[in-house]
Amino acid sequence: KELIHILQQDGRKSLTDIGKELGMSHVAIGKRLNKLREEETVEISAGVKAESLDIKIVFMGLETRNMEIADGIAEKYGDCPRLLMLAPVTGRYNLFAVMIAEDTWSMESMVGTCSMATEEGIRNTETWLGNAPIMPEYLPIDLAPDLGDGEKSPCGRHCSECKRYRIERCVGCPKTSAYKGNLWIQSRSKE
């Protein structure tokens, strides 16, 4: 746990420095870290400071007709570059999503047009809109997602066929060739 804490404070800290701090050799630290990665207990990645990019946040509670529909939504949106978190919850809703957008128009499209909320089997939704979070300060955003099949988004939509996209009320999906925004780089071809 101490190793994970140290890496959360500075993910670039050397194994030697971590070893000195914990009273262990760098070899022992390396073995422990490799084991944690193999067990998929930790993942080492870069976080993006959301405030510096003026990111907009969408929080969405979804009530699905049943958990099979919730599972289907998780599968359909699992590769969405805008989705930061999707979690099953108990209470009024049975799914909770956290998504990001680069502008208000695209955020509105995410909520009402090309959205989990518009899927078959959704009984009710509630949405909260906000700016970059206070914490965590850094978010796991892939700013250079691989281009899927080019025209179709991971959730199966075609941005170029969407009215909001055509009238410039949405910048499109970052994983398509239609993307016109500036938060993500133009998608890379999948190799």
N, CA, C and O of each residue as an XYZ file, in Angstrom:
764
protein
N       0.818     -1.193      0.000
C       0.000      0.000      0.000
C       0.860      1.254      0.000
O       0.518      2.255     -0.630
N       1.979      1.190      0.712
C       2.875      2.347      0.733
C       3.458      2.597     -0.651
O       3.605      3.745     -1.069
N       3.791      1.515     -1.363
C       4.336      1.635     -2.712
C       3.329      2.338     -3.626
O       3.692      3.245     -4.375
N       2.089      1.924     -3.560
C       1.045      2.541     -4.381
C       0.892      4.015     -4.013
O       0.767      4.867     -4.892
N       0.900      4.310     -2.722
C       0.778      5.704     -2.271
C       1.911      6.564     -2.839
O       1.670      7.667     -3.329
N       3.122      6.066     -2.772
C       4.275      6.822     -3.286
C       4.117      7.074     -4.781
O       4.370      8.183     -5.253
N       3.702      6.054     -5.529
C       3.522      6.214     -6.974
C       2.376      7.168     -7.304
O       2.423      7.868     -8.315
N       1.355      7.198     -6.461
C       0.262      8.147     -6.689
C       0.732      9.585     -6.488
O       0.225     10.502     -7.134
N       1.688      9.782     -5.605
C       2.228     11.120     -5.374
C       3.158     11.538     -6.504
O       3.166     12.701     -6.908
N       3.948     10.584     -7.020
C       4.897     10.858     -8.106
C       5.126      9.569     -8.890
O       5.951      8.740     -8.506
N       4.403      9.409     -9.972
C       4.484      8.197    -10.782
C       5.808      8.020    -11.504
O       6.072      6.957    -12.065
N       6.647      9.055    -11.495
C       7.945      8.973    -12.172
C       9.102      8.743    -11.201
O      10.261      8.711    -11.615
N       8.801      8.587     -9.938
C       9.850      8.376     -8.936
C      10.584      7.078     -9.257
O       9.961      6.069     -9.589
N      11.890      7.110     -9.157
C      12.690      5.927     -9.501
C      12.501      4.814     -8.472
O      12.183      5.068     -7.310
N      12.703      3.581     -8.923
C      12.602      2.431     -8.022
C      13.640      2.533     -6.904
O      13.385      2.121     -5.773
N      14.805      3.082     -7.228
C      15.857      3.265     -6.220
C      15.389      4.219     -5.125
O      15.562      3.938     -3.939
N      14.795      5.351     -5.522
C      14.309      6.320     -4.531
C      13.158      5.747     -3.705
O      13.075      5.986     -2.500
N      12.280      4.998     -4.347
C      11.178      4.359     -3.616
C      11.741      3.348     -2.626
O      11.297      3.269     -1.481
N      12.724      2.577     -3.080
C      13.358      1.590     -2.211
C      13.991      2.223     -0.987
O      13.861      1.701      0.120
N      14.676      3.343     -1.175
C      15.289      4.052     -0.046
C      14.217      4.505      0.942
O      14.386      4.389      2.155
N      13.118      5.020      0.406
C      12.033      5.511      1.255
C      11.388      4.383      2.059
O      10.971      4.584      3.199
N      11.310      3.187      1.454
C      10.654      2.056      2.118
C      11.631      1.100      2.796
O      11.217      0.123      3.420
N      12.930      1.383      2.673
C      13.927      0.510      3.287
C      14.045     -0.829      2.571
O      14.259     -1.859      3.211
N      13.907     -0.821      1.249
C      13.985     -2.047      0.448
C      14.903     -1.785     -0.744
O      15.193     -0.636     -1.075
N      15.352     -2.854     -1.378
C      16.180     -2.695     -2.571
C      15.310     -2.325     -3.767
O      14.108     -2.593     -3.788
N      15.942     -1.703     -4.764
C      15.190     -1.352     -5.970
C      14.710     -2.605     -6.702
O      13.686     -2.572     -7.384
N      15.444     -3.703     -6.562
C      15.044     -4.972     -7.189
C      13.751     -5.484     -6.553
O      12.839     -5.922     -7.254
N      13.678     -5.428     -5.221
C      12.467     -5.872     -4.517
C      11.275     -4.987     -4.885
O      10.163     -5.481     -5.069
N      11.511     -3.689     -4.989
C      10.438     -2.766     -5.380
C       9.971     -3.093     -6.795
O       8.768     -3.137     -7.055
N      10.905     -3.323     -7.706
C      10.563     -3.662     -9.089
C       9.740     -4.932     -9.177
O       8.768     -4.996     -9.929
N      10.129     -5.953     -8.404
C       9.377     -7.219     -8.406
C       7.965     -7.013     -7.864
O       6.996     -7.537     -8.413
N       7.862     -6.251     -6.788
C       6.540     -5.995     -6.195
C       5.652     -5.209     -7.165
O       4.469     -5.511     -7.322
N       6.231     -4.214     -7.801
C       5.470     -3.416     -8.759
C       5.027     -4.266     -9.954
O       3.888     -4.153    -10.406
N       5.908     -5.102    -10.458
C       5.540     -5.992    -11.571
C       4.419     -6.938    -11.173
O       3.512     -7.199    -11.964
N       4.479     -7.454     -9.945
C       3.422     -8.351     -9.473
C       2.082     -7.613     -9.398
O       1.052     -8.146     -9.808
N       2.102     -6.397     -8.878
C       0.871     -5.597     -8.791
C       0.296     -5.318    -10.179
O      -0.920     -5.327    -10.367
N       1.176     -5.072    -11.143
C       0.712     -4.824    -12.511
C       0.162     -6.102    -13.139
O      -0.871     -6.067    -13.807
N       0.839     -7.224    -12.932
C       0.365     -8.504    -13.475
C      -0.980     -8.899    -12.880
O      -1.827     -9.462    -13.574
N      -1.177     -8.609    -11.603
C      -2.453     -8.905    -10.932
C      -3.537     -7.891    -11.295
O      -4.687     -8.019    -10.874
N      -3.156     -6.881    -12.081
C      -4.047     -5.785    -12.466
C      -4.594     -5.030    -11.255
O      -5.736     -4.571    -11.248
N      -3.739     -4.916    -10.229
C      -4.065     -4.133     -9.046
C      -3.734     -2.663     -9.278
O      -4.439     -1.778     -8.793
N      -2.664     -2.408    -10.019
C      -2.282     -1.037    -10.357
C      -2.038     -0.925    -11.856
O      -1.721     -1.894    -12.545
N      -2.201      0.297    -12.318
C      -1.888      0.642    -13.701
C      -1.129      1.951    -13.638
O      -1.534      2.873    -12.930
N      -0.064      2.037    -14.349
C       0.715      3.269    -14.359
C       0.347      4.024    -15.630
O       0.516      3.522    -16.741
N      -0.160      5.242    -15.442
C      -0.583      6.038    -16.597
C      -0.459      7.519    -16.263
O      -0.255      7.899    -15.110
N      -0.587      8.340    -17.293
C      -0.535      9.788    -17.100
C      -1.946     10.323    -16.904
O      -2.887      9.874    -17.558
N      -2.084     11.269    -16.014
C      -3.354     11.956    -15.825
C      -3.278     13.342    -16.448
O      -2.199     13.927    -16.550
N      -4.410     13.855    -16.857
C      -4.484     15.164    -17.501
C      -5.140     16.150    -16.537
O      -6.200     15.865    -15.980
N      -4.515     17.305    -16.342
C      -5.089     18.326    -15.463
C      -6.292     18.947    -16.177
O      -6.140     19.739    -17.107
N      -7.473     18.573    -15.727
C      -8.717     18.955    -16.397
C      -8.906     20.464    -16.463
O      -9.364     20.990    -17.478
N      -8.559     21.156    -15.398
C      -8.758     22.605    -15.355
C      -7.943     23.317    -16.431
O      -8.400     24.311    -16.997
N      -6.751     22.824    -16.717
C      -5.903     23.482    -17.714
C      -6.478     23.362    -19.123
O      -6.130     24.151    -20.002
N      -7.351     22.385    -19.343
C      -7.960     22.192    -20.661
C      -9.390     22.714    -20.727
O     -10.052     22.566    -21.754
N      -9.876     23.320    -19.649
C     -11.239     23.862    -19.578
C     -12.280     22.789    -19.917
O     -13.222     23.036    -20.670
N     -12.096     21.620    -19.357
C     -12.984     20.485    -19.615
C     -14.318     20.678    -18.907
O     -14.372     21.158    -17.775
N     -15.380     20.300    -19.583
C     -16.730     20.292    -19.015
C     -17.040     18.861    -18.587
O     -16.649     17.908    -19.261
N     -17.739     18.716    -17.474
C     -18.054     17.396    -16.932
C     -19.562     17.178    -16.958
O     -20.341     18.074    -16.632
N     -19.954     15.982    -17.349
C     -21.355     15.571    -17.323
C     -21.467     14.407    -16.346
O     -20.785     13.395    -16.502
N     -22.318     14.549    -15.349
C     -22.635     13.468    -14.421
C     -24.040     13.007    -14.781
O     -24.952     13.827    -14.884
N     -24.222     11.722    -14.969
C     -25.523     11.231    -15.408
C     -25.935      9.998    -14.612
O     -25.233      8.987    -14.602
N     -27.080     10.098    -13.949
C     -27.682      8.949    -13.290
C     -28.686      8.331    -14.245
O     -29.492      9.048    -14.839
N     -28.653      7.012    -14.403
C     -29.550      6.323    -15.326
C     -30.295      5.209    -14.610
O     -29.695      4.400    -13.901
N     -31.587      5.174    -14.797
C     -32.400      4.070    -14.295
C     -32.768      3.206    -15.497
O     -33.484      3.648    -16.396
N     -32.274      1.978    -15.503
C     -32.590      1.064    -16.602
C     -33.712      0.127    -16.176
O     -33.965     -0.065    -14.987
N     -34.375     -0.449    -17.167
C     -35.485     -1.360    -16.893
C     -35.008     -2.589    -16.114
O     -35.730     -3.112    -15.265
N     -33.785     -3.045    -16.411
C     -33.211     -4.191    -15.701
C     -31.693     -4.146    -15.851
O     -31.158     -3.318    -16.589
N     -31.013     -5.028    -15.156
C     -29.548     -5.014    -15.179
C     -28.979     -5.508    -16.506
O     -27.840     -5.182    -16.838
N     -29.740     -6.284    -17.271
C     -29.269     -6.702    -18.590
C     -29.106     -5.479    -19.499
O     -28.158     -5.397    -20.280
N     -30.034     -4.539    -19.387
C     -29.926     -3.300    -20.168
C     -28.721     -2.498    -19.691
O     -27.987     -1.937    -20.504
N     -28.515     -2.441    -18.388
C     -27.340     -1.750    -17.841
C     -26.057     -2.386    -18.371
O     -25.122     -1.678    -18.743
N     -26.010     -3.717    -18.406
C     -24.836     -4.414    -18.945
C     -24.634     -4.088    -20.421
O     -23.503     -3.906    -20.871
N     -25.738     -4.014    -21.176
C     -25.659     -3.675    -22.597
C     -25.125     -2.269    -22.823
O     -24.355     -2.031    -23.754
N     -25.534     -1.344    -21.974
C     -25.034      0.030    -22.078
C     -23.540      0.064    -21.769
O     -22.777      0.751    -22.448
N     -23.132     -0.672    -20.754
C     -21.707     -0.730    -20.410
C     -20.898     -1.278    -21.582
O     -19.813     -0.776    -21.874
N     -21.410     -2.285    -22.243
C     -20.706     -2.869    -23.392
C     -20.676     -1.888    -24.567
O     -19.635     -1.708    -25.200
N     -21.803     -1.262    -24.854
C     -21.902     -0.351    -25.999
C     -21.019      0.883    -25.838
O     -20.411      1.340    -26.806
N     -20.943      1.422    -24.630
C     -20.202      2.660    -24.403
C     -18.815      2.428    -23.803
O     -18.121      3.389    -23.469
N     -18.410      1.188    -23.665
C     -17.136      0.866    -23.027
C     -15.916      1.465    -23.692
O     -14.895      1.665    -23.033
N     -15.993      1.758    -24.984
C     -14.846      2.305    -25.707
C     -15.028      3.793    -26.037
O     -14.309      4.338    -26.875
N     -15.979      4.438    -25.384
C     -16.248      5.861    -25.634
C     -15.116      6.706    -25.041
O     -14.845      6.606    -23.845
N     -14.454      7.533    -25.850
C     -13.349      8.341    -25.322
C     -13.802      9.429    -24.350
O     -12.988      9.962    -23.596
N     -15.081      9.759    -24.361
C     -15.609     10.784    -23.462
C     -15.988     10.224    -22.089
O     -16.174     10.984    -21.138
N     -16.102      8.914    -21.985
C     -16.542      8.272    -20.743
C     -15.364      8.074    -19.795
O     -14.423      7.343    -20.107
N     -15.421      8.730    -18.637
C     -14.377      8.570    -17.621
C     -14.708      7.450    -16.653
O     -13.819      6.742    -16.181
N     -15.999      7.291    -16.359
C     -16.402      6.290    -15.382
C     -17.836      5.877    -15.658
O     -18.680      6.707    -15.996
N     -18.102      4.595    -15.512
C     -19.458      4.062    -15.554
C     -19.528      3.030    -14.444
O     -18.766      2.063    -14.440
N     -20.438      3.234    -13.505
C     -20.491      2.357    -12.338
C     -21.920      1.944    -12.027
O     -22.842      2.753    -12.130
N     -22.108      0.668    -11.642
C     -23.423      0.267    -11.143
C     -23.605      0.861     -9.750
O     -22.677      0.866     -8.941
N     -24.803      1.358     -9.480
C     -25.094      1.963     -8.181
C     -26.451      1.478     -7.697
O     -27.239      0.937     -8.473
N     -26.717      1.672     -6.420
C     -28.028      1.338     -5.875
C     -28.714      2.628     -5.458
O     -28.062      3.638     -5.197
N     -30.019      2.581     -5.401
C     -30.787      3.767     -5.055
C     -31.723      4.124     -6.191
O     -32.284      3.248     -6.849
N     -31.884      5.393     -6.413
C     -32.802      5.871     -7.452
C     -32.382      5.414     -8.852
O     -33.235      5.141     -9.697
N     -31.087      5.333     -9.095
C     -30.548      4.921    -10.389
C     -29.752      3.642    -10.215
O     -29.332      3.311     -9.106
N     -29.542      2.918    -11.318
C     -28.705      1.725    -11.212
C     -27.418      1.841    -12.023
O     -26.609      0.913    -12.028
N     -27.217      2.963    -12.706
C     -25.951      3.259    -13.382
C     -25.613      4.727    -13.145
O     -26.495      5.584    -13.092
N     -24.329      4.996    -13.005
C     -23.875      6.374    -12.873
C     -22.703      6.564    -13.815
O     -21.745      5.791    -13.787
N     -22.776      7.600    -14.657
C     -21.727      7.866    -15.642
C     -21.111      9.234    -15.407
O     -21.789     10.179    -15.004
N     -19.816      9.323    -15.666
C     -19.107     10.595    -15.664
C     -18.455     10.714    -17.037
O     -17.671      9.857    -17.444
N     -18.793     11.793    -17.745
C     -18.291     11.995    -19.100
C     -17.709     13.399    -19.228
O     -17.962     14.268    -18.394
N     -16.921     13.609    -20.290
C     -16.295     14.915    -20.505
C     -16.614     15.449    -21.896
O     -16.875     14.693    -22.832
N     -16.585     16.767    -22.001
C     -16.762     17.447    -23.282
C     -15.884     18.689    -23.291
O     -15.467     19.192    -22.247
N     -15.619     19.164    -24.491
C     -14.776     20.340    -24.613
C     -15.559     21.636    -24.708
O     -14.984     22.715    -24.563
N     -16.860     21.554    -24.949
C     -17.660     22.769    -25.044
C     -19.111     22.473    -24.661
O     -19.528     21.317    -24.584
N     -19.862     23.538    -24.425
C     -21.246     23.400    -23.976
C     -22.130     22.750    -25.032
O     -22.984     21.931    -24.694
N     -21.944     23.099    -26.311
C     -22.771     22.499    -27.369
C     -22.597     20.983    -27.402
O     -23.578     20.242    -27.459
N     -21.359     20.531    -27.366
C     -21.114     19.082    -27.396
C     -21.650     18.414    -26.139
O     -22.143     17.287    -26.187
N     -21.551     19.111    -25.017
C     -22.084     18.584    -23.767
C     -23.599     18.398    -23.888
O     -24.132     17.381    -23.445
N     -24.289     19.363    -24.479
C     -25.733     19.230    -24.684
C     -26.059     18.057    -25.603
O     -27.043     17.352    -25.379
N     -25.252     17.843    -26.624
C     -25.464     16.702    -27.521
C     -25.287     15.387    -26.780
O     -26.046     14.441    -26.994
N     -24.285     15.325    -25.910
C     -24.040     14.112    -25.131
C     -25.218     13.791    -24.222
O     -25.510     12.622    -23.971
N     -25.883     14.805    -23.738
C     -26.991     14.608    -22.807
C     -28.283     14.239    -23.525
O     -29.034     13.388    -23.050
N     -28.548     14.872    -24.667
C     -29.858     14.699    -25.269
C     -29.942     14.041    -26.624
O     -31.026     13.612    -27.020
N     -28.845     13.941    -27.353
C     -28.914     13.415    -28.715
C     -28.222     12.065    -28.829
O     -28.876     11.040    -29.020
N     -26.917     12.066    -28.713
C     -26.184     10.791    -28.808
C     -25.747     10.422    -27.397
O     -24.612     10.679    -26.995
N     -26.645      9.829    -26.669
C     -26.447      9.671    -25.240
C     -26.953      8.335    -24.734
O     -27.823      7.708    -25.337
N     -26.395      7.920    -23.629
C     -26.922      6.747    -22.932
C     -28.385      6.980    -22.580
O     -29.180      6.041    -22.555
N     -28.736      8.229    -22.308
C     -30.098      8.570    -21.890
C     -31.131      8.290    -22.975
O     -32.315      8.133    -22.676
N     -30.695      8.227    -24.229
C     -31.633      8.001    -25.332
C     -31.728      6.530    -25.728
O     -32.430      6.192    -26.680
N     -31.037      5.663    -25.016
C     -31.033      4.236    -25.351
C     -32.346      3.563    -24.955
O     -33.019      3.977    -24.011
N     -32.684      2.528    -25.693
C     -33.855      1.695    -25.396
C     -33.683      1.076    -24.005
O     -32.606      0.586    -23.667
N     -34.733      1.102    -23.219
C     -34.691      0.479    -21.898
C     -34.330      1.415    -20.763
O     -34.266      0.993    -19.609
N     -34.092      2.693    -21.078
C     -33.821      3.679    -20.029
C     -35.157      4.230    -19.548
O     -35.932      4.779    -20.331
N     -35.415      4.080    -18.263
C     -36.667      4.582    -17.686
C     -36.589      6.054    -17.321
O     -37.527      6.817    -17.552
N     -35.456      6.441    -16.748
C     -35.340      7.791    -16.216
C     -33.865      8.161    -16.143
O     -33.004      7.302    -15.954
N     -33.587      9.441    -16.294
C     -32.214      9.927    -16.136
C     -32.231     11.250    -15.385
O     -33.239     11.956    -15.340
N     -31.111     11.553    -14.814
C     -30.905     12.870    -14.224
C     -29.477     13.268    -14.548
O     -28.559     12.455    -14.450
N     -29.297     14.515    -14.933
C     -27.994     14.968    -15.391
C     -27.570     16.213    -14.630
O     -28.376     17.098    -14.342
N     -26.288     16.255    -14.317
C     -25.682     17.421    -13.692
C     -24.509     17.826    -14.569
O     -23.730     16.975    -14.998
N     -24.380     19.099    -14.833
C     -23.306     19.610    -15.678
C     -22.368     20.449    -14.834
O     -22.802     21.173    -13.938
N     -21.084     20.349    -15.124
C     -20.127     21.116    -14.346
C     -18.852     21.392    -15.111
O     -18.685     20.983    -16.260
N     -17.960     22.098    -14.441
C     -16.646     22.386    -15.002
C     -15.649     21.369    -14.467
O     -16.038     20.391    -13.829
N     -14.388     21.590    -14.720
C     -13.345     20.668    -14.272
C     -13.484     20.395    -12.771
O     -13.781     21.308    -12.001
N     -13.274     19.158    -12.359
C     -13.443     18.823    -10.943
C     -12.361     19.435    -10.060
O     -11.241     19.695    -10.501
N     -12.725     19.653     -8.814
C     -11.764     20.117     -7.819
C     -10.804     18.973     -7.494
O      -9.593     19.164     -7.376
N     -11.382     17.779     -7.352
C     -10.563     16.587     -7.179
C     -11.296     15.390     -7.752
O     -12.517     15.316     -7.617
N     -10.632     14.478     -8.364
C      -9.186     14.514     -8.548
C      -8.796     15.610     -9.537
O      -9.549     15.952    -10.448
N      -7.621     16.136     -9.333
C      -7.132     17.226    -10.173
C      -6.745     16.724    -11.564
O      -6.868     17.445    -12.554
N      -6.274     15.473    -11.620
C      -5.829     14.876    -12.881
C      -6.762     13.730    -13.254
O      -7.105     12.897    -12.415
N      -7.167     13.696    -14.517
C      -8.112     12.685    -14.994
C      -7.465     11.772    -16.030
O      -6.575     12.199    -16.765
N      -7.907     10.519    -16.094
C      -7.349      9.562    -17.063
C      -7.996      9.725    -18.444
O      -8.880      8.954    -18.815
N      -7.556     10.716    -19.188
C      -8.137     11.008    -20.499
C      -7.130     10.646    -21.585
O      -5.994     11.121    -21.566
N      -7.544      9.808    -22.530
C      -6.704      9.484    -23.683
C      -6.928     10.580    -24.722
O      -7.956     10.597    -25.398
N      -5.976     11.484    -24.848
C      -6.127     12.617    -25.762
C      -5.791     12.272    -27.212
O      -5.913     13.121    -28.095
N      -5.373     11.047    -27.456
C      -5.050     10.608    -28.818
C      -5.626      9.211    -29.059
O      -4.876      8.256    -29.258
N      -6.956      9.094    -29.041
C      -7.557      7.763    -29.205
C      -7.360      7.216    -30.615
O      -7.249      7.971    -31.581
N      -7.319      5.896    -30.712
C      -7.227      5.262    -32.025
C      -8.522      5.479    -32.780
O      -9.609      5.448    -32.203
N      -8.394      5.695    -34.065
C      -9.557      5.849    -34.926
C     -10.176      4.477    -35.117
O      -9.501      3.544    -35.553
N     -11.447      4.350    -34.795
C     -12.139      3.069    -34.961
C     -12.227      2.697    -36.420
O     -11.204      2.473    -37.068
N     -13.457      2.624    -36.958
C     -13.585      2.320    -38.380
C     -13.698      3.596    -39.206
O     -14.057      3.540    -40.382
N     -13.396      4.743    -38.606
C     -13.351      5.998    -39.336
C     -14.607      6.823    -39.242
O     -14.583      7.930    -38.706
N     -15.697      6.309    -39.750
C     -16.940      7.072    -39.811
C     -17.850      6.838    -38.612
O     -18.550      7.750    -38.172
N     -17.840      5.624    -38.088
C     -18.779      5.239    -37.033
C     -18.121      5.338    -35.661
O     -16.994      4.885    -35.466
N     -18.841      5.938    -34.714
C     -18.334      6.059    -33.347
C     -18.394      4.696    -32.654
O     -19.085      3.797    -33.133
N     -17.677      4.527    -31.529
C     -17.716      3.247    -30.814
C     -19.126      2.823    -30.401
O     -19.406      1.630    -30.280
N     -20.017      3.799    -30.186
C     -21.390      3.461    -29.789
C     -22.293      3.227    -30.999
O     -23.490      2.986    -30.844
N     -21.725      3.296    -32.194
C     -22.474      2.958    -33.402
C     -23.117      4.116    -34.138
O     -23.861      3.904    -35.096
N     -22.846      5.323    -33.711
C     -23.465      6.476    -34.375
C     -22.553      7.041    -35.468
O     -21.339      6.835    -35.456
N     -23.165      7.750    -36.401
C     -22.446      8.415    -37.492
C     -22.602      9.924    -37.313
O     -23.675     10.472    -37.561
N     -21.541     10.589    -36.885
C     -21.608     12.031    -36.616
C     -22.065     12.817    -37.840
O     -22.863     13.746    -37.717
N     -21.568     12.455    -39.012
C     -21.885     13.223    -40.219
C     -23.370     13.187    -40.565
O     -23.843     14.025    -41.333
N     -24.110     12.230    -40.012
C     -25.548     12.133    -40.265
C     -26.375     12.865    -39.204
O     -27.595     12.967    -39.333
N     -25.732     13.364    -38.177
C     -26.421     14.010    -37.058
C     -26.688     15.488    -37.364
O     -25.793     16.212    -37.800
N     -27.910     15.915    -37.132
C     -28.285     17.312    -37.387
C     -27.455     18.270    -36.537
O     -26.988     19.291    -37.042
N     -27.264     17.961    -35.263
C     -26.500     18.857    -34.383
C     -25.067     19.016    -34.883
O     -24.496     20.103    -34.792
N     -24.487     17.952    -35.403
C     -23.135     18.019    -35.951
C     -23.130     18.898    -37.208
O     -22.248     19.740    -37.375
N     -24.103     18.702    -38.075
C     -24.161     19.448    -39.344
C     -24.376     20.949    -39.122
O     -23.875     21.760    -39.901
N     -25.113     21.331    -38.070
C     -25.327     22.765    -37.808
C     -24.309     23.312    -36.794
O     -24.489     24.397    -36.240
N     -23.250     22.546    -36.566
C     -22.129     22.927    -35.701
C     -22.526     23.172    -34.256
O     -22.071     24.122    -33.618
N     -23.387     22.290    -33.752
C     -23.770     22.300    -32.343
C     -23.131     21.125    -31.603
O     -23.464     20.846    -30.452
N     -22.211     20.444    -32.280
C     -21.450     19.340    -31.691
C     -20.202     19.146    -32.538
O     -20.255     19.252    -33.763
N     -19.083     18.863    -31.889
C     -17.824     18.664    -32.620
C     -17.618     17.218    -33.041
O     -16.639     16.907    -33.720
N     -18.522     16.332    -32.651
C     -18.413     14.936    -33.054
C     -17.631     14.089    -32.077
O     -17.145     14.567    -31.052
N     -17.523     12.831    -32.417
C     -16.822     11.854    -31.573
C     -15.328     11.869    -31.872
O     -14.935     11.815    -33.037
N     -14.488     11.942    -30.840
C     -13.037     11.953    -31.030
C     -12.474     10.689    -31.682
O     -11.338     10.700    -32.156
N     -13.240      9.609    -31.712
C     -12.745      8.370    -32.324
C     -13.213      8.217    -33.767
O     -13.158      7.121    -34.324
N     -13.674      9.316    -34.377
C     -14.093      9.265    -35.777
C     -13.337     10.306    -36.593
O     -12.765     11.251    -36.051
N     -13.348     10.113    -37.891
C     -12.718     11.089    -38.784
C     -13.538     12.370    -38.865
O     -13.058     13.375    -39.391
N     -14.767     12.352    -38.355
C     -15.635     13.533    -38.378
C     -15.299     14.530    -37.269
O     -15.782     15.662    -37.307
N     -14.500     14.150    -36.301
C     -14.229     15.004    -35.141
C     -13.641     16.353    -35.552
O     -12.673     16.408    -36.312
N     -14.233     17.449    -35.043
C     -13.794     18.813    -35.374
C     -13.376     19.610    -34.138
O     -13.176     20.822    -34.227
N     -13.245     18.960    -33.009
C     -12.911     19.673    -31.783
C     -11.427     19.898    -31.621
O     -10.632     19.557    -32.497
N     -11.055     20.486    -30.472
C      -9.644     20.760    -30.213
C      -9.131     20.146    -28.915
O      -7.979     20.376    -28.548
N      -9.949     19.378    -28.215
C      -9.483     18.736    -26.986
C      -8.642     17.505    -27.309
O      -7.539     17.340    -26.788
N      -9.164     16.663    -28.156
C      -8.437     15.473    -28.578
C      -7.710     15.784    -29.876
O      -8.163     16.623    -30.656
N      -6.578     15.110    -30.116
C      -5.931     15.272    -31.417
C      -6.762     14.502    -32.426
O      -7.538     13.622    -32.054
N      -6.604     14.828    -33.693
C      -7.340     14.079    -34.710
C      -6.989     12.614    -34.535
O      -5.815     12.257    -34.437
N      -7.986     11.784    -34.498
C      -7.814     10.365    -34.218
C      -6.772      9.725    -35.122
O      -6.615     10.094    -36.286
N      -6.064      8.753    -34.551
C      -5.047      8.005    -35.285
C      -5.672      6.764    -35.888
O      -6.602      6.195    -35.315
N      -5.178      6.342    -37.030
C      -5.654      5.105    -37.643
C      -5.262      3.942    -36.765
O      -4.164      3.907    -36.210
N      -6.166      2.991    -36.641
C      -5.884      1.788    -35.868
C      -4.965      0.912    -36.696
O      -5.264      0.623    -37.854
N      -3.850      0.486    -36.120
C      -2.876     -0.318    -36.865
C      -2.875     -1.738    -36.404
O      -2.115     -2.555    -36.923
